[in-house]
Amino acid sequence: VPHSLPLPSSTLRDAFSSNAAQNPQATAIQYFDRSISFAELDHLSSQMAALLARMGVGPGDRVALSLQNNPQFAIAQLGAWKRAAAIVPLSPMYKEEELEYQLADSGAKAWIGLDSLYAGPAAAALAKAGVSNVITTNELDFATSGPLPATLAHSHKLHLPETADLVTELARLQPHSGHLLPLGLNDLAHIVYTSGTTGKPKGAMGLHRHIAFNSNVFRTWMDLRPGHDSVLGMAPLFHITGLVAHLG
């Protein structure tokens, strides 16, 4: 490991786009038996950007995510970044009061979350926080079409007519270049909340240059080589470790 690393010259969004262009058929995400290529992830996230654009999400806006380690997290993050918006990753374990506080404190303009969470604590929290752009999804949406793994055996997709279903909405949208907005290294990438040990949780504001540099530190430290290595996503993606060591 070198004693120092150069400062980033581009955002992770740009790095992803470059990888997608150079290695479109390479696997970006393996979700149980489903392989999602860089080209597919690029297209799905562009569709997500189109959906967010329809909801009026633009530069500096906050998009809250209440998801587990599902492909939807990467799709939503890249889609938000294509709109020059920031993500607010939230723990799926939050109760109504915790969720309402962080949604309101961050000024979230849209929420993307699991349908089971919406049917639980999220619906009331979103209403109280004044978040009207609600997109729901299910852990089965990008799983294999074959026999379900034991982890997902008891999952059931919910019908929620009052929310926008992520898979349904993405399939209706055709992205175009106008949905991709300029993004710089000093723009806000995410707001990650602290645990609130000494009071209310605080929203730590990370810029694109921060996550780009830290992700490169991890990549260098772990000697991750393109085309050879993969990362098992054990840390929660809503935690800073998951954001840097897995997604980054």
Secondary structure as a PSIPRED ss2 file (coil, helix, strand):
# PSIPRED VFORMAT (PSIPRED V4.0)

   1 V C   1.000  0.000  0.000
   2 P C   1.000  0.000  0.000
   3 H C   1.000  0.000  0.000
   4 S C   1.000  0.000  0.000
   5 L C   1.000  0.000  0.000
   6 P C   1.000  0.000  0.000
   7 L C   1.000  0.000  0.000
   8 P C   1.000  0.000  0.000
   9 S C   1.000  0.000  0.000
  10 S C   1.000  0.000  0.000
  11 T C   1.000  0.000  0.000
  12 L H   0.000  1.000  0.000
  13 R H   0.000  1.000  0.000
  14 D H   0.000  1.000  0.000
  15 A H   0.000  1.000  0.000
  16 F H   0.000  1.000  0.000
  17 S H   0.000  1.000  0.000
  18 S H   0.000  1.000  0.000
  19 N H   0.000  1.000  0.000
  20 A H   0.000  1.000  0.000
  21 A H   0.000  1.000  0.000
  22 Q H   0.000  1.000  0.000
  23 N C   1.000  0.000  0.000
  24 P C   1.000  0.000  0.000
  25 Q C   1.000  0.000  0.000
  26 A C   1.000  0.000  0.000
  27 T E   0.000  0.000  1.000
  28 A E   0.000  0.000  1.000
  29 I E   0.000  0.000  1.000
  30 Q E   0.000  0.000  1.000
  31 Y E   0.000  0.000  1.000
  32 F C   1.000  0.000  0.000
  33 D C   1.000  0.000  0.000
  34 R E   0.000  0.000  1.000
  35 S E   0.000  0.000  1.000
  36 I E   0.000  0.000  1.000
  37 S E   0.000  0.000  1.000
  38 F H   0.000  1.000  0.000
  39 A H   0.000  1.000  0.000
  40 E H   0.000  1.000  0.000
  41 L H   0.000  1.000  0.000
  42 D H   0.000  1.000  0.000
  43 H H   0.000  1.000  0.000
  44 L H   0.000  1.000  0.000
  45 S H   0.000  1.000  0.000
  46 S H   0.000  1.000  0.000
  47 Q H   0.000  1.000  0.000
  48 M H   0.000  1.000  0.000
  49 A H   0.000  1.000  0.000
  50 A H   0.000  1.000  0.000
  51 L H   0.000  1.000  0.000
  52 L H   0.000  1.000  0.000
  53 A H   0.000  1.000  0.000
  54 R H   0.000  1.000  0.000
  55 M C   1.000  0.000  0.000
  56 G C   1.000  0.000  0.000
  57 V C   1.000  0.000  0.000
  58 G C   1.000  0.000  0.000
  59 P C   1.000  0.000  0.000
  60 G C   1.000  0.000  0.000
  61 D C   1.000  0.000  0.000
  62 R E   0.000  0.000  1.000
  63 V E   0.000  0.000  1.000
  64 A E   0.000  0.000  1.000
  65 L E   0.000  0.000  1.000
  66 S E   0.000  0.000  1.000
  67 L C   1.000  0.000  0.000
  68 Q C   1.000  0.000  0.000
  69 N C   1.000  0.000  0.000
  70 N C   1.000  0.000  0.000
  71 P H   0.000  1.000  0.000
  72 Q H   0.000  1.000  0.000
  73 F H   0.000  1.000  0.000
  74 A H   0.000  1.000  0.000
  75 I H   0.000  1.000  0.000
  76 A H   0.000  1.000  0.000
  77 Q H   0.000  1.000  0.000
  78 L H   0.000  1.000  0.000
  79 G H   0.000  1.000  0.000
  80 A H   0.000  1.000  0.000
  81 W H   0.000  1.000  0.000
  82 K H   0.000  1.000  0.000
  83 R C   1.000  0.000  0.000
  84 A C   1.000  0.000  0.000
  85 A C   1.000  0.000  0.000
  86 A E   0.000  0.000  1.000
  87 I E   0.000  0.000  1.000
  88 V E   0.000  0.000  1.000
  89 P E   0.000  0.000  1.000
  90 L C   1.000  0.000  0.000
  91 S C   1.000  0.000  0.000
  92 P C   1.000  0.000  0.000
  93 M C   1.000  0.000  0.000
  94 Y C   1.000  0.000  0.000
  95 K C   1.000  0.000  0.000
  96 E H   0.000  1.000  0.000
  97 E H   0.000  1.000  0.000
  98 E H   0.000  1.000  0.000
  99 L H   0.000  1.000  0.000
 100 E H   0.000  1.000  0.000
 101 Y H   0.000  1.000  0.000
 102 Q H   0.000  1.000  0.000
 103 L H   0.000  1.000  0.000
 104 A H   0.000  1.000  0.000
 105 D H   0.000  1.000  0.000
 106 S H   0.000  1.000  0.000
 107 G C   1.000  0.000  0.000
 108 A E   0.000  0.000  1.000
 109 K E   0.000  0.000  1.000
 110 A E   0.000  0.000  1.000
 111 W E   0.000  0.000  1.000
 112 I E   0.000  0.000  1.000
 113 G E   0.000  0.000  1.000
 114 L E   0.000  0.000  1.000
 115 D H   0.000  1.000  0.000
 116 S H   0.000  1.000  0.000
 117 L H   0.000  1.000  0.000
 118 Y H   0.000  1.000  0.000
 119 A H   0.000  1.000  0.000
 120 G H   0.000  1.000  0.000
 121 P H   0.000  1.000  0.000
 122 A H   0.000  1.000  0.000
 123 A H   0.000  1.000  0.000
 124 A H   0.000  1.000  0.000
 125 A H   0.000  1.000  0.000
 126 L H   0.000  1.000  0.000
 127 A H   0.000  1.000  0.000
 128 K H   0.000  1.000  0.000
 129 A H   0.000  1.000  0.000
 130 G C   1.000  0.000  0.000
 131 V C   1.000  0.000  0.000
 132 S C   1.000  0.000  0.000
 133 N E   0.000  0.000  1.000
 134 V E   0.000  0.000  1.000
 135 I E   0.000  0.000  1.000
 136 T E   0.000  0.000  1.000
 137 T E   0.000  0.000  1.000
 138 N C   1.000  0.000  0.000
 139 E C   1.000  0.000  0.000
 140 L C   1.000  0.000  0.000
 141 D C   1.000  0.000  0.000
 142 F C   1.000  0.000  0.000
 143 A C   1.000  0.000  0.000
 144 T C   1.000  0.000  0.000
 145 S C   1.000  0.000  0.000
 146 G C   1.000  0.000  0.000
 147 P C   1.000  0.000  0.000
 148 L C   1.000  0.000  0.000
 149 P C   1.000  0.000  0.000
 150 A H   0.000  1.000  0.000
 151 T H   0.000  1.000  0.000
 152 L H   0.000  1.000  0.000
 153 A C   1.000  0.000  0.000
 154 H C   1.000  0.000  0.000
 155 S C   1.000  0.000  0.000
 156 H C   1.000  0.000  0.000
 157 K C   1.000  0.000  0.000
 158 L C   1.000  0.000  0.000
 159 H C   1.000  0.000  0.000
 160 L C   1.000  0.000  0.000
 161 P C   1.000  0.000  0.000
 162 E C   1.000  0.000  0.000
 163 T C   1.000  0.000  0.000
 164 A E   0.000  0.000  1.000
 165 D E   0.000  0.000  1.000
 166 L H   0.000  1.000  0.000
 167 V H   0.000  1.000  0.000
 168 T H   0.000  1.000  0.000
 169 E H   0.000  1.000  0.000
 170 L H   0.000  1.000  0.000
 171 A H   0.000  1.000  0.000
 172 R H   0.000  1.000  0.000
 173 L C   1.000  0.000  0.000
 174 Q C   1.000  0.000  0.000
 175 P C   1.000  0.000  0.000
 176 H C   1.000  0.000  0.000
 177 S H   0.000  1.000  0.000
 178 G H   0.000  1.000  0.000
 179 H H   0.000  1.000  0.000
 180 L C   1.000  0.000  0.000
 181 L C   1.000  0.000  0.000
 182 P C   1.000  0.000  0.000
 183 L C   1.000  0.000  0.000
 184 G C   1.000  0.000  0.000
 185 L C   1.000  0.000  0.000
 186 N C   1.000  0.000  0.000
 187 D C   1.000  0.000  0.000
 188 L E   0.000  0.000  1.000
 189 A E   0.000  0.000  1.000
 190 H E   0.000  0.000  1.000
 191 I E   0.000  0.000  1.000
 192 V E   0.000  0.000  1.000
 193 Y E   0.000  0.000  1.000
 194 T C   1.000  0.000  0.000
 195 S C   1.000  0.000  0.000
 196 G C   1.000  0.000  0.000
 197 T C   1.000  0.000  0.000
 198 T C   1.000  0.000  0.000
 199 G C   1.000  0.000  0.000
 200 K C   1.000  0.000  0.000
 201 P C   1.000  0.000  0.000
 202 K C   1.000  0.000  0.000
 203 G E   0.000  0.000  1.000
 204 A E   0.000  0.000  1.000
 205 M E   0.000  0.000  1.000
 206 G E   0.000  0.000  1.000
 207 L E   0.000  0.000  1.000
 208 H H   0.000  1.000  0.000
 209 R H   0.000  1.000  0.000
 210 H H   0.000  1.000  0.000
 211 I H   0.000  1.000  0.000
 212 A H   0.000  1.000  0.000
 213 F H   0.000  1.000  0.000
 214 N H   0.000  1.000  0.000
 215 S H   0.000  1.000  0.000
 216 N H   0.000  1.000  0.000
 217 V H   0.000  1.000  0.000
 218 F H   0.000  1.000  0.000
 219 R H   0.000  1.000  0.000
 220 T H   0.000  1.000  0.000
 221 W H   0.000  1.000  0.000
 222 M C   1.000  0.000  0.000
 223 D C   1.000  0.000  0.000
 224 L C   1.000  0.000  0.000
 225 R C   1.000  0.000  0.000
 226 P C   1.000  0.000  0.000
 227 G C   1.000  0.000  0.000
 228 H C   1.000  0.000  0.000
 229 D C   1.000  0.000  0.000
 230 S C   1.000  0.000  0.000
 231 V C   1.000  0.000  0.000
 232 L C   1.000  0.000  0.000
 233 G C   1.000  0.000  0.000
 234 M C   1.000  0.000  0.000
 235 A C   1.000  0.000  0.000
 236 P C   1.000  0.000  0.000
 237 L C   1.000  0.000  0.000
 238 F C   1.000  0.000  0.000
 239 H C   1.000  0.000  0.000
 240 I H   0.000  1.000  0.000
 241 T H   0.000  1.000  0.000
 242 G H   0.000  1.000  0.000
 243 L H   0.000  1.000  0.000
 244 V H   0.000  1.000  0.000
 245 A H   0.000  1.000  0.000
 246 H H   0.000  1.000  0.000
 247 L H   0.000  1.000  0.000
 248 G C   1.000  0.000  0.000
